[in-house]
Amino acid sequence: MELDNAEALPTDDADDDGSNNLLGYALGTDPNDSTLTFTRHRSEPLYTVRGSENLMDWENLVTNPGTIGLPFTYTDEISSKPKRFLHLRVQSSL
């Protein structure tokens, strides 16, 4: 992603995803990528991939996906929305 000078500061959020440019650069994220990749290292706790269009109302998309110890990639099927956010929620089942 190439930014013009108005959006290029490390503290700016050019793609409006809630993370600043520095964090996106450090993690190698693509603002046009509609995937979330992680590895479940334990059967507990409860892992839930969630999606939102406004960062306030979240829907559960998949719970405890993938195989323990292997990377799992969730691809958002609703990525055609103007703004779409994904996050991983991890909760204790105790």
Secondary structure, DSSP 8 states (H G I E B T S, - for coil): ----GGG-STT--TT-SSS-HHHHHHHT--TT--EEEEE---S-SEEEEEEESSSSS-EEEEES-S-TTSEEEEE-TTTTSSS-EEEEEEE---
